Structure formats: C-alpha cells, structure tokens
Amino acid sequence: MNNSQSNVNHEPLLQVKGLETAFSIEGKDHNAVDGVSFNVEKGKIVGIVGESGCGKSVMSLSVMNLLPKGIGKIRNGEVLFEGRNLEGLDDKEMNKIRGKDISMIFQEPMTSLNPVFTIGYQLEEVLHNHFKLSKKEATEKVVQLLSAVGISRAERIVDEYPHQLSGGMRQRVMIAMAIACQPKLLIADEPTTALDVTVQAQILELLQDIQKKNDMAIIFITHDLGVVSETCDEVIVMYAGRIVERTDVQRLFNSPKHPYTELLMGAIPRLEEEKDMLATIDGIVPSLTKMPEVGCRFANRCPKAMKECTTVTPKLAKNEEGHEVACLLYETSRPEEEVLR
Amino acid sequence: MLKYTLRRLLGMIPMLLLISIVVFFLALAMPGDPFSGEIDPNNTDPEYIEEMREKLGYNDPIHVQYYDWITGFVQGDFGKSVKYKIPVSDLVAQRLPNTLFLGIMSLVITYCFAFAMGMTAGRRPYTKLDHFIGGFNYMMLAIPSYIAGVFAIYFFSFQLGWFPFNGSVNIAVDEGTLDWWLSKVYHTFLPALVLGAMGTASYTQFLRNDIIDNSNKDFVRTARAKGTPESRIYNHHILRNSVIPLITFLGFDLVSLVNGALITETIFTYPGLGQLFLTSVQASDYPTLMTLTLMFSFIVLIGNLIADILYGIVDPRIRID
C-alpha cells in the first residue's frame, strides 16, 4: 500500500485544487466546501470521512458539476480530470463525462431510481447516452452488467420496477449503472449507509472486486471509519468544509493526529471491548451561516483546544512522514508568519 | 384487472339505485308538474286536466310512481319527453354526439395549453415567464364562463366575425361529408375554447408544481449523474412521474365530456346535453330529467373507475388485481 509515491511526471487522475463551493442563503454566499485540495490516483480508493454536514457530499457534487442550480455554485478552485479542467464546462460537454468517465452512486438506493421505469430501461439509458448500440445489444449488455454485480436472476430483473427490489438489490442496480461504461473514477457517496449490515458487507466486497477488475479509482464518501479501514488506500478527514487530516489508511489508524480524527475513532464501537456508553463527540458541526471566520472550526468542540485555536487558522501541512494535518498542536500547521515570530 | 373492473361495476348497482330514489323524490318535490306552463289553466277545462293527471299517473302514491318508472327504466324504456314528445332515448341520442364533440375538443385544447405552459413554467420556476404563465392562468380561472362566453361571442363573432355564435353545424351542408365535419369544428371551436381555457389553469399549475417537486428528487440526480441531457430529464424522467396526479383530473374530465357544459352550451345555444338538462328542469320534464341525472351519475362512477384503472397503468407501484 505505497500509494503516495506519485512521481513527478505522472499525472493524477483527478486533481481538486483549492475548491470552494458556496450555497446562497438569504442572498449571502456561504462556503460549504472551503478551499479543499486533493488528488486521486488512478486505481486507488480514497476515503473521505466526516460527520453529516461536513461538506463531503457537496464536494462530490462539485466534482460532477451537479450542484443544485441557482443555489450552489463553485466560487473558486479547479477540478482537473486527466489534466482537463471540468470547471466551466457546459452541460453538454459535462454530460459526455458524467456516467462515462466519472460516475456516481448515492446514499439512498430507495429513491435514486426512477419509480416508473423498468430496471432494464434505466440501465440501457446510460449505455445509450454514451454509445451507439442497438436495442438488442443494449439488453444483452444490461443482463451482463446485472450478473456482474451479483444479481442472479438478471434476465427477469430487467423487466421489473425499482419498488419490486430490496434496498441491497437496488444498490447493486445503481452500481451496475455506474460501472456500465467502465468509468475511470467512481464517486460513492455513502453507498452503504442505508443498508443492512450484512448487505453493507456484500456491497463493499462487490465494489472492491469491481475496482480491482476495472482498475477504477473510487472516492469513497462515508462517515463510517470501519468501512474506511477495510476498503480505502488513502483517507481524507473533513470537518466543516475543510480537510483536517490526510494520510494513508494504516498511518491514520495507527497514529491519528487531529483531535477530531481521534474522537471519530473513539466513537467506533469495538466488539472486544465492553462498554456501556458509546463515546460521542459533543456538539454538532456549525451550520453554514454560523461558521467562525478565523481559527480552527473544530475549536469549540475540541477537548485539546488552546486559546489561540479561535484566533489562528491552522493550515494543512505535511510532516516528514507525509502525514498531513491541520491542527495547531503541530508546528507545521502554524501559518508562516506565526512560525517566523 | 378484469375481476376488479367487474367488481366495481357490480358495486355501482346499489349506488345507482340509491341515486335514482333521491333524484326521483327531489324531482317530484319541485313545485308544479309538466302541465304547469304547458297548459293554460284559464282556457282548459280543469276536469280535463284532472283526468289527464289521473291517466298519466300523477295522482298515484309516490312509491307506485317510482316503481312504475324504475321498472320501465331498467328495461330500457326511459319514457317519453313531456316537452319534446319523443322518446327520451332518441332525444339523448340526438344531443350526445354534439356534447361529446364539444367535450373532446375542449379537452384537447386544455391539454395542449396545459402541457405546453405547465412544462415551460415547471422547468423555469420563479422566473418572469413562470410568473406570467401563473398570472395568466389564475386570471382565466377567475373569469366565470358566462362572462368569458359573452366576451368571446362579442369579440370573435360580432366584432371580428371569425366564428359563428350559435348552433353546432351549418344545416345547409350534407351530413357526413368533409365540409360537414369542418363546419362542426368551426361551430364548436369558440365554445370549446371558452370551456377549455377554464380547465387549463388547474392542470397547468398542478403540472408545474409537480414538475418542480420531482426535479428535486434523487432519481433526477441519478439521471444527471449518468449523463442524460437536461431536456430528456424534464420531458421524460420528470414528466412521466408528473402526469400521475393529473389522472385524478382526467377522471373528472371524462364526466364533463358527457355531462356537457350547462352554461357554455346555453350561451352559445349549442344543442348539447347541458342545454337539454336545463330545459328539462325548467319544464319539469321528469322522464328526461331523471334519465339525464342517472346517466350523469353512472358516468361519474365510470369516470372514477377509468381513472383508477389508469393509475395502475401509469404508476407501476399501484397494482390492481
């Protein structure tokens, strides 16, 4: 798992640079994603972790250019896919990429499929969007895809409607739809959150299988650190629209640096320990309109908070091991002028 | 579905029987009888009127009258119109095609306008165009048809002379020829427009709201994420979901197709069932009145049945067995 060996002359599959996505609330723009930069290498699984409201989903929608029109917009930054800037592409250009090079699966398999169209029809649509296929070829391909995601009665499922399937089956259909055009990048936005634990494990396994087979990169958005430890190569921890920590998965679990990450890990229930109370993090993520202007955004909930945490904004910086963290507990995170002083 | 339909049809029988009783007694409760207004009491021997009353059974106890009427009715004998002196079935057969023609034409007008406007407004919510369409529709809804009808006749018939203001066809043209059909369309257009414009508002706003509602659904996001063009998302993914609630309206509309438009038909002196209904009430023409009322009730029930069956066809989540 030596993922961070990105050599200089090779280009990452996806580069997000200084992304700022804002939502307009009562006429004022508020950044839901505030200056996020990261790369996704070809064929790697990058996990993005954080509580609800941390800007994980907004970030993924920004990459796909799928922000709700008129409400959300990208204010700053670039999204480069294979070196091409997706920012500013019109819908027509973007539609050639969506579903083909980058595809997405969502949290709610119950509502993510159109209730009035058959499974087969909805799967064929993605093929027709990107390839010229005859009806027969498309149907064959759909049956193939459904079998590939582990649906045993694929021939019959094509004529069924979403409400006739269970949640796990629907998520499999969503995955089949997402991998139909063999995308280079799959964004999975909490794909297992709405599912039973046993089904969760199956879906994760399926995603990993497909990832290996197709050599596809995955951005795995979740708030479940357990899932991250099993699937991801690299982990990005987000809090209130910013990245607070980033490193490879082993290092993160062995030595979490940011207090937020430590607390998140403390909140994972473990089978071997006997506990009456599950550890939680007090408070909630500040809402967009109440975001502090300066300082660490986690300061008000942080047990290790110092005085300066509310006045000095920490920057995300790499230590000598390549472990990135944004917390004033670490010298590297102090803004330059601070270090000089 | 066949079983379901049959069950529903059978269920209508007691319902219709109840309606017939209510309608019958309501009709008898109206002041006067078919003779009042038809016969000048000053010129006619009162004994003769009394004799006729006795002969026609108007002096029988009410339950006997009802029994006489309903037994004839279920055997297909709807009686003879007191006013027009011909069997009611012939009378209805004469008027029904006109009413159907007007109803279908107005429905087509409603649908064309409503879908065009509703889809436009739903795709661009809260824009100037949307507000304009909304304002226009509410204005049309607010104008009662008797005013819209009169104004339409004044402008389009009297001032501009574009359309005729009465009748349903040019009687000089041979029935069944192309000219005859064209003349029918020509005569029906104006009342159909007035009638159609009225229904447009509710359809349009319903469709608009439902399109806006559906455009925020997760499945729309999925469709976008797989690279579906925006026009296809609206005209296909969203519209297909948004027509489902409109089926309820369709059930009502099927009724109005046959019911005829009382006010509009009267203003345009269009010989349809609505007009017939009105004259039969005025003349206490019991046989016609009762036949029409029962027919309308039956059609309301059928309209609802058709709407329910359509739900099952349009929405795969609803199963009818």
Interface residues (C-beta under 8 A of the other chain):
Chain A: M64 L66 P68 D91 K92 M94 N95 K96 I97 R98 G99 K100 S103 M104 F106 E108 T111 S112 L113 N114 P115 V116 F117 E125 V126 N129 H130 Y161 H163 M174 M177 A178
Chain B: N216 K217 D218 F219 R221 T222 A223 R224 A225 K226 G227 T228 P229 E230 H237 R240 N241 I244 V314 D315 P316 R317
